[in-house]
Amino acid sequence: MFSKRLTVLIQVLTIVLFALVAATIPQFFLLVFLLYFVISMSLATWSFRKSVKLSESSAGPILYKESAADRIMAYDQLVLVELKNQFKSTMIYLVFPLFALLLIPLYHGFIGPHVESLLRSLSNEFLERFIYFIVLYLFLMGVFQGVRVASFRAWKQPRQLYIPRSFTVYKSGLRIDRGFLGFSSDMCVKESRERKFVEIYSKKLPYIVRLYTLEVSKLYSKLKEAGLHECRESEV
């Protein structure tokens, strides 16, 4: 999975690359922007899948196994609300290209002229277009991130949930569905005995892993035995 620094670096490089392309062929700007969005989403999806590696060699002994997590989840009445909010947050990514089509004329009409007036002193048409499109991308991404953060706060769900249908806890990692998630030193666990699950948090993961089981205390202790620590308030 990408680190936060590498993710930021990739985002900066892709913005610069597509601004260069858009400055070269400004008549195809919308096509370039849509291509940028598709590639960004593809990288995010690839990063998500890469975080759950399809390997469990040298995983160590099995500490705990749950094959009916999906059935246990069905008894949690609050999870439907959480998944509904998660679906709403996901929809933001899907409708953003359409939202951007409304924002682009707003930029060209109100913000763009001020940017152009500031850039005329450069006396370089290509450089002017390049910076103009850089500011446009930053404007669109800023609005997108603002809407995303506001929606998360409104729905009180800071991160996506990953809820496997079944899982197996090993000494060195967790087999979830068809993938394998290796444990790291920054991972912590939090239990909810009332709702029958244990959650795994990590700043390196773009989601919260929620494990449903009827033996919450046993699963919790096995995860701590594997090296995960109890979550502090700042880690949740």
C-alpha positions as MATLAB code, in Angstrom:
seq = 'MFSKRLTVLIQVLTIVLFALVAATIPQFFLLVFLLYFVISMSLATWSFRKSVKLSESSAGPILYKESAADRIMAYDQLVLVELKNQFKSTMIYLVFPLFALLLIPLYHGFIGPHVESLLRSLSNEFLERFIYFIVLYLFLMGVFQGVRVASFRAWKQPRQLYIPRSFTVYKSGLRIDRGFLGFSSDMCVKESRERKFVEIYSKKLPYIVRLYTLEVSKLYSKLKEAGLHECRESEV';
ca = [
       0.000    0.000    0.000;
       1.186    3.527   -0.699;
       2.482    5.573    2.227;
       0.894    8.979    2.777;
       3.995   10.762    1.433;
       4.082    8.609   -1.681;
       0.344    9.121   -2.208;
       0.770   12.911   -2.029;
       3.764   12.722   -4.389;
       1.776   10.672   -6.913;
      -1.125   13.128   -6.734;
       1.209   16.085   -7.309;
       2.935   14.376  -10.238;
      -0.358   13.400  -11.887;
      -1.716   16.952  -11.526;
       1.467   18.375  -13.073;
       1.411   15.786  -15.877;
      -2.192   16.402  -16.838;
      -1.784   20.158  -16.561;
       1.077   19.861  -19.062;
      -1.104   17.792  -21.395;
      -4.056   20.168  -21.001;
      -1.799   23.166  -21.697;
      -0.525   21.457  -24.845;
      -3.982   20.530  -26.168;
      -6.398   22.907  -24.343;
      -9.212   22.066  -26.779;
      -9.339   18.578  -25.238;
      -9.235   19.793  -21.641;
     -12.441   18.009  -20.531;
     -11.215   14.708  -21.948;
      -7.882   15.177  -20.149;
      -9.644   15.927  -16.873;
     -11.859   12.853  -17.133;
      -8.778   10.775  -17.900;
      -7.073   12.246  -14.840;
     -10.062   11.321  -12.675;
     -10.210    7.755  -14.026;
      -6.487    7.209  -13.425;
      -6.703    8.690   -9.905;
      -9.588    6.371   -9.034;
      -7.727    3.410  -10.520;
      -4.674    4.177   -8.381;
      -6.869    4.453   -5.272;
      -8.499    1.096   -6.044;
      -5.132   -0.523   -6.722;
      -3.781    0.847   -3.430;
      -6.807   -0.573   -1.590;
      -6.307   -4.026   -3.104;
      -2.565   -3.949   -2.560;
      -3.106   -3.359    1.176;
      -4.636   -6.854    1.357;
      -1.904   -9.025   -0.129;
      -2.862  -12.340   -1.660;
      -0.237  -14.284    0.264;
      -0.011  -15.903    3.678;
       3.308  -17.705    3.491;
       5.025  -17.918    6.899;
       1.857  -16.590    8.531;
       2.440  -18.645   11.639;
      -0.043  -20.726   13.611;
      -3.799  -20.145   13.488;
      -4.978  -18.281   16.588;
      -8.654  -17.855   15.776;
     -11.069  -18.669   12.962;
     -14.555  -17.347   12.192;
     -16.517  -18.658    9.208;
     -19.916  -17.089    9.979;
     -19.042  -13.414   10.400;
     -21.616  -12.353    7.810;
     -24.441  -14.108    9.669;
     -23.390  -12.580   12.983;
     -23.286   -9.144   11.356;
     -26.959   -9.515   10.459;
     -27.853   -9.177   14.159;
     -26.170   -5.763   14.393;
     -28.976   -3.276   13.832;
     -26.646   -0.271   13.588;
     -24.432   -1.620   10.825;
     -27.086   -0.975    8.176;
     -27.003    2.731    9.024;
     -23.194    2.737    8.833;
     -23.170    0.952    5.477;
     -25.805    3.341    4.165;
     -23.598    6.293    5.142;
     -20.635    4.541    3.568;
     -22.574    4.161    0.330;
     -23.391    7.886    0.407;
     -19.716    8.772    0.836;
     -18.795    6.445   -2.038;
     -21.356    8.145   -4.256;
     -19.372   11.372   -3.875;
     -16.593    9.786   -5.945;
     -19.066    8.611   -8.579;
     -20.883   11.924   -9.045;
     -17.787   14.142   -8.780;
     -17.116   14.188  -12.561;
     -20.660   15.496  -13.087;
     -20.197   17.979  -10.240;
     -16.924   19.102  -11.814;
     -18.719   19.885  -15.077;
     -20.696   22.491  -13.116;
     -17.635   23.829  -11.302;
     -15.463   24.254  -14.408;
     -17.666   26.998  -15.940;
     -17.703   28.659  -12.507;
     -13.909   28.666  -12.495;
     -13.653   29.933  -16.083;
     -16.192   32.687  -15.402;
     -15.159   34.011  -11.993;
     -11.747   32.696  -10.912;
     -10.021   32.115  -14.242;
      -9.998   35.774  -15.385;
      -8.189   36.829  -12.208;
      -5.666   34.029  -12.662;
      -5.094   35.017  -16.276;
      -4.563   38.673  -15.362;
      -1.903   37.673  -12.840;
      -0.183   35.375  -15.341;
       0.071   37.859  -18.249;
       3.316   39.202  -16.807;
       4.977   35.860  -17.576;
       4.857   36.617  -21.318;
       4.795   32.892  -22.069;
       1.523   31.532  -23.423;
       2.284   27.864  -22.712;
       3.442   28.578  -19.141;
       0.338   30.698  -18.584;
      -1.938   27.856  -19.706;
       0.006   25.348  -17.605;
      -0.359   27.382  -14.396;
      -3.986   28.189  -15.276;
      -4.821   24.461  -15.423;
      -2.785   23.731  -12.276;
      -4.920   26.250  -10.379;
      -8.059   24.743  -11.918;
      -7.126   21.212  -10.785;
      -6.312   22.491   -7.304;
      -9.640   24.320   -7.193;
     -11.584   21.196   -8.182;
      -9.654   18.940   -5.792;
     -10.082   21.469   -2.975;
     -13.847   21.560   -3.459;
     -13.965   17.772   -3.716;
     -11.985   17.247   -0.508;
     -14.071   19.884    1.275;
     -17.323   18.151    0.321;
     -15.828   14.778    1.276;
     -14.691   15.927    4.736;
     -18.007   17.707    5.356;
     -19.952   14.575    4.430;
     -17.834   12.398    6.728;
     -18.427   14.802    9.609;
     -22.149   14.971    8.892;
     -22.443   11.183    8.855;
     -19.911   10.774   11.701;
     -17.996    8.087    9.836;
     -14.350    9.117    9.339;
     -13.270    6.038    7.352;
     -14.702    3.241    5.266;
     -15.515   -0.111    6.849;
     -14.078   -3.382    5.569;
     -16.276   -6.204    6.896;
     -15.144   -9.680    5.793;
     -17.626  -12.537    5.489;
     -15.109  -14.847    7.179;
     -11.624  -14.506    8.610;
      -8.730  -16.382   10.178;
      -6.274  -14.848   12.645;
      -2.654  -15.977   12.340;
       0.308  -14.983   14.440;
       1.553  -12.602   11.767;
      -1.595  -11.559    9.968;
      -5.257  -11.851    9.150;
      -6.843  -13.806    6.320;
      -9.954  -11.900    5.264;
     -12.096  -13.443    2.551;
      -9.577  -14.098   -0.265;
      -6.847  -11.711    0.884;
      -4.201  -11.616    3.592;
      -3.483   -8.563    5.741;
      -0.155   -8.620    7.534;
      -0.012   -7.156   11.039;
       2.129   -4.069   11.646;
       3.311   -2.334   14.802;
       0.915    0.606   14.377;
      -2.218   -1.556   14.360;
      -4.539   -1.391   17.337;
      -7.795   -3.121   18.307;
     -11.081   -1.988   19.795;
     -13.917   -4.273   20.889;
     -17.692   -3.898   21.083;
     -19.142   -6.781   23.037;
     -22.689   -5.494   22.681;
     -22.500   -5.428   18.875;
     -20.313   -8.562   18.633;
     -17.274   -7.257   16.795;
     -13.633   -6.275   17.118;
     -12.185   -3.510   14.973;
      -8.606   -3.114   13.736;
      -7.314    0.422   13.172;
      -4.167    1.530   11.366;
      -3.177    4.893    9.922;
      -1.646    2.995    7.014;
      -5.005    1.510    6.030;
      -7.688    3.502    4.179;
     -10.391    1.564    6.033;
     -11.330    0.058    9.408;
     -11.352   -3.741    9.521;
     -14.398   -4.945   11.459;
     -14.496   -8.590   12.548;
     -17.830  -10.002   13.711;
     -17.826  -12.973   16.069;
     -19.818  -14.367   18.994;
     -16.615  -14.788   21.006;
     -15.548  -11.158   21.150;
     -13.343  -11.470   24.237;
     -11.490  -14.473   22.826;
     -10.882  -12.808   19.453;
      -9.754   -9.622   21.183;
      -7.236  -11.500   23.331;
      -5.920  -13.462   20.328;
      -5.329  -10.271   18.372;
      -3.439   -8.814   21.329;
      -1.480  -12.065   21.531;
      -0.521  -11.493   17.884;
       0.998   -8.146   18.869;
      -1.800   -5.632   18.326;
      -2.304   -3.132   21.131;
      -5.463   -1.610   22.571;
      -6.491    1.533   20.699;
      -5.948    4.880   22.315;
      -8.502    7.613   21.707;
      -6.150    9.389   19.292;
      -5.852    6.250   17.157;
      -9.588    5.786   16.563;
];
